[in-house]
Amino acid sequence: MIPVTASIAIDERDLEERFIRAAGPGGQNVNKVSTAVELRFQMNGFTELPDDVRARLERLAGRRLNLAGEIVLRADEHRTQDRNRSEALARLVALVEQASHRPKPRKKTKVPRAAKERRLEGKAKRGDVKSKRGRVRDQD
């Protein structure tokens, strides 16, 4: 079990790692060695996540969540498999930890009457200034 919070832990049986070749610069090392890690986390597996955390995790995962219910993370920043593996796992833990926080409910606020009046007065003044900018007409 990989601890995320005091009450949430990720079961290692839900993780699947695949090593693939990294893209980008790096010369011979990139072309020969499969150092990039593709980490797949089964959301509907052995890991018990509360329903609200699961819903927030699905929303946070975005396009990293596939139709099979897996979160797919790819790490290829480092030159070694081990560092890429720990990077991908750290990103997954951070994602689940972020999903475990309940967002604070928004409290509706009301604009004070004085602020409304000040805003309307300002608009009226501005409109008056603009209306006086037109062509000068003969007063005959």
N, C-alpha and C positions, 0 to 999 in steps of 0.2 A: 504494500500500500504506500502511495506517495501522498504525504500530507499536504493539504492546501490551506485549510483553516482548521480551527479546533474541532469542528463537526463534519468537515468534508474532506474526504481522501479519495484519490484516484486509484482504482484497482489496476494493477499492472497487466492483468489478462485482457483489458480493453485497449491496450496499446499495441500497435503493430508498426515496426520500423522497416523501411526499405531504403537501401543505399543505392544512390544513383549518381551518375556523373554530373558534376556541377557545370554550369555555363559560365561564359565570360573569360576574362584574362587569367593567366596562370600557367600558360605554356604546357610543357609535357605532362606536368603533374595533373592538370585538369583533364587532359586527354586520356590518360592511362588509369587514373585511380578514381574509384567511386566514393567520393568523400561527402557528397551532399546527402542529407537525410530527409526522407519523407515520412513524417510521423502521422499515423492515423489513430484517432480516438473514437471508439464506439460509444456514442452517447446512450444507447439503449442496452448496454451490456451489463456487466457485474457491478459497476460503480453506481452507488445509490445517491442520486442527486434529488433534492427537494424539487417539487414541481415548479415553484417560482424561479428557482435558480436555473433549472433546465430551460425554461422559457426565455429567460434573460440571456443565457448562454447561446441559444439558437439565434437570437437577434444580434448578439455581439459577433458571432462567428461569421455572419453574412455569407459571402460567396465561398468561404472556406468550408462550409457545411454542404455535403453532397446529398443526393437523394436517398442514399443508403443509411443516412443518419450518422455519418462519420465526419469528424472535423479533421481536415487534412492540412497539416502545417509542413512547410518546406524550409529547411535551413541549409544554406550553402555559403555563408559568409567566411567561415574559417577553413584552414587547410587540412584539418584532421577530422576524421569521423567522430572521434570522441567529443571534440569541442562542438561540432555541429549537432550531435545527439543531445548534449546537455543544453545547448541553445534552444532547440526545438521543444524540449521538455519544460524548460523555464518559461517559454512563451505560452505553452499550454496551461501550466500552473497559474500564470499571471492572468490568463483569459478566464479561467474558472474562478479565480479569486475575485476578479472584477465583477463577474456575474453574481457572486455571492452577496454583494452589497446591495441592499434595498435602496432605491432612489427615494429621496425625501419628497413627500407629496407637495405639490405646488399649492400655495395659499393665495387665493384670489385677493387682490388689493383694489381699493377704489380710489380714483383720482379725487383729491379734495376739491371742493367747490371753488375756493379761491384760485387754485391752479388752473381750473377750467376757464374761469373769468379772465385771468391774466392772458391765457393763450388766445381767447377770443378777442380780447382788446388788441393784442399784438397783430392778429390777423386783420382786424378792422383798420388799424392804422396803416398797415402795409397796403391793403386794398385802396385806401384813400390816396396814398402816395402814388400808386400806380395809375389810378384814375385821372390824376392831374398831369400825367405825362403826355397826354394826347396832343393833337394839333391845336394851335390857338385859333379860335373861331372869332369871327367878327361879331361885335356886340351891338350891331345896328338895330 
